[in-house]
Amino acid sequence: MKELRVALIGGGFMGKAHSLAYAVAPIAANLGASVIKEVLVDATPELAGRLAGELGWNSSSADWREVIARPDIDIVDICTPPQFHEEIALAAIAAGKHVFCEKPITNRVEEAVRMAEAARAAGVVTQVGFNYRHTPAIAYTKQLLEEGRLGVPLQFRASYLQETGFAADPNRWRATKATGGSGAVGDIGSHIIDIAEYLFGDIVKVAARARAKRPTPEAGWLDDTERIDSDLIDDGAVWLAEFSNGGIGTFAVSSFASGRMNRVAFELDASLGAVEFDWNSREEFRVSYTDEAPDQRGFRTVHTNDKHPGGMWRIAGLGTGYVEVSAIQFQKFVRAIVSGEPTAPDFEDAAHIQEIVEAVLEATVSDSWVDVPARIGVAR
Ligand SMILES: NC(=O)c1ccc[n+]([C@@H]2O[C@H](COP(=O)([O-])OP(=O)(O)OC[C@H]3O[C@@H](n4cnc5c(N)ncnc54)[C@H](O)[C@@H]3O)[C@@H](O)[C@H]2O)c1
């Protein structure tokens, strides 16, 4: 069987999730290749060595350039903070490697476009870690839309809420733009933008408000002029969106939502039905169809199992976890490498998501609707 050797760059929070997911992916499905966790790279030899041992990698290194130059490496998987993504990805693409990159693809759209163009020119397979879309309930919702069972997309309402801001260490890399922080829109908002575009198609226009929170516990939002003048990351935002198919959407993100640990949720209305999903009950979704008999109308809960895309268990109710959903994304990535078929979300999808992130932040300053540029290679 074909062997694919992976180099993981960055063994932190996501490095752990990816390490677990690479172990699960080939057990849960036949990928047509065996995936070998060859080398883990981190900032120092000591850190890399310890993490490689803990997370089950064959070897370790503190020099990603040297690792990328190795002919035995097939896949470079980037799990560093976003400001390093472009440099590492471009080097990996130049060396002919397939590249998996965590989200956001970068914090700057011009970098994202360079990455997408380089990957397209080199013909390597790319994928970005917008993992939530691979949840079987969300992938099945996509199937219902594609099959026409739900009809025409009308309205999409999404939120991604966390309470991480209350406990955050001000020195962590996420806290400032200078250290690679993406803000709530780029960090968590990018996930719901990905789900929105996956289900409803491209977003073409946005109007928005974003805010940063004052540091003291009792204080509220900063005046937005102060956020912009001080070049602070946004801690919360709301925006409206228009889709290319005429659908409309509302979005909310916050790092200061008390009691919300990691709540990714959406509702969608279409001309023949509606779906609602909440990551905190991720194994199920609720669906309503307009053609139900009058005495049967309303939402019903569907529990996902192995009849739904990526589902691993014949019996529903056993649990679908963060690692399983990450494993599904690597199944798609590895199958694309083996078969030559496209996978998603790739660097071009992620570059378009970054266009939307930046349009949302621009709209909050311009106080007007902002047009989102068409994705690479698509005329509008
Ligand atoms: N998809 C998701 O659900 C999800 C969740 C969390 C984070 N992320 C994304 O994953 C990426 C990493 O976030 P994280 O939470 O794992 O961060 P983290 O701080 O936990 O880990 C980052 C790791 O990268 C290492 N690193 C930094 N610079 C490096 C370099 N030049 N060479 C080698 N190693 C280097 C650090 O030492 C650290 O071990 C970010 O882009 C983030 O947005 C995605």
The ligand as a Tripos MOL2 file, in Angstrom:
@<TRIPOS>MOLECULE
LIG
   44    48     1     0     0
SMALL
NO_CHARGES

@<TRIPOS>ATOM
      1 N1         -9.7290   24.0950   13.5760 N.am      1 LIG1
      2 C1         -9.8460   24.3050   14.8760 C.2       1 LIG1
      3 O1        -10.7930   23.8450   15.5230 O.2       1 LIG1
      4 C2         -8.7690   25.0890   15.5890 C.ar      1 LIG1
      5 C3         -8.7780   25.1970   16.9960 C.ar      1 LIG1
      6 C4         -7.7160   25.8710   17.6030 C.ar      1 LIG1
      7 C5         -6.7080   26.4410   16.8450 C.ar      1 LIG1
      8 N2         -6.7440   26.3510   15.4830 N.ar      1 LIG1
      9 C6         -5.7080   26.9620   14.6400 C.3       1 LIG1
     10 O2         -4.5250   26.1520   14.7390 O.3       1 LIG1
     11 C7         -3.3520   26.9840   14.6530 C.3       1 LIG1
     12 C8         -2.5110   26.7540   15.8900 C.3       1 LIG1
     13 O3         -3.2860   27.0830   17.0370 O.3       1 LIG1
     14 P1         -3.0510   26.3310   18.4390 P.3       1 LIG1
     15 O4         -4.2400   26.6640   19.2830 O.co2     1 LIG1
     16 O5         -2.6800   24.9110   18.2050 O.co2     1 LIG1
     17 O6         -1.7890   27.1440   18.9800 O.3       1 LIG1
     18 P2         -0.7690   26.6820   20.0910 P.3       1 LIG1
     19 O7         -0.1470   27.9250   20.5990 O.co2     1 LIG1
     20 O8         -1.4140   25.7360   21.0670 O.co2     1 LIG1
     21 O9          0.3190   25.8220   19.2870 O.3       1 LIG1
     22 C9          1.1560   26.4010   18.3200 C.3       1 LIG1
     23 C10         2.4420   25.5770   18.3070 C.3       1 LIG1
     24 O10         3.2610   26.0550   17.2320 O.3       1 LIG1
     25 C11         4.5960   26.1160   17.7100 C.3       1 LIG1
     26 N3          5.3420   27.0570   16.8580 N.ar      1 LIG1
     27 C12         5.2190   28.4010   16.8120 C.ar      1 LIG1
     28 N4          6.0590   28.9000   15.8870 N.ar      1 LIG1
     29 C13         6.7120   27.8480   15.3430 C.ar      1 LIG1
     30 C14         7.7180   27.7230   14.3340 C.ar      1 LIG1
     31 N5          8.1900   28.7960   13.6990 N.pl3     1 LIG1
     32 N6          8.1820   26.4800   14.0230 N.ar      1 LIG1
     33 C15         7.6810   25.3820   14.6600 C.ar      1 LIG1
     34 N7          6.7360   25.4510   15.6280 N.ar      1 LIG1
     35 C16         6.2590   26.6610   15.9550 C.ar      1 LIG1
     36 C17         4.4490   26.5520   19.1650 C.3       1 LIG1
     37 O11         5.6260   26.3050   19.9360 O.3       1 LIG1
     38 C18         3.2520   25.7190   19.6010 C.3       1 LIG1
     39 O12         3.6370   24.4280   20.0680 O.3       1 LIG1
     40 C19        -3.8650   28.4200   14.5020 C.3       1 LIG1
     41 O13        -3.8830   28.7750   13.1510 O.3       1 LIG1
     42 C20        -5.2740   28.3510   15.0790 C.3       1 LIG1
     43 O14        -6.1500   29.3410   14.5710 O.3       1 LIG1
     44 C21        -7.7450   25.6590   14.8550 C.ar      1 LIG1
@<TRIPOS>BOND
     1     1     2 1
     2     2     3 2
     3     2     4 1
     4     4     5 ar
     5     4    44 ar
     6     5     6 ar
     7     6     7 ar
     8     7     8 ar
     9     8     9 1
    10     8    44 ar
    11     9    10 1
    12     9    42 1
    13    10    11 1
    14    11    12 1
    15    11    40 1
    16    12    13 1
    17    13    14 1
    18    14    15 2
    19    14    16 1
    20    14    17 1
    21    17    18 1
    22    18    19 2
    23    18    20 1
    24    18    21 1
    25    21    22 1
    26    22    23 1
    27    23    24 1
    28    23    38 1
    29    24    25 1
    30    25    26 1
    31    25    36 1
    32    26    27 ar
    33    26    35 ar
    34    27    28 ar
    35    28    29 ar
    36    29    30 ar
    37    29    35 ar
    38    30    31 1
    39    30    32 ar
    40    32    33 ar
    41    33    34 ar
    42    34    35 ar
    43    36    37 1
    44    36    38 1
    45    38    39 1
    46    40    41 1
    47    40    42 1
    48    42    43 1
@<TRIPOS>SUBSTRUCTURE
     1 LIG1         1 GROUP 0 **** ****
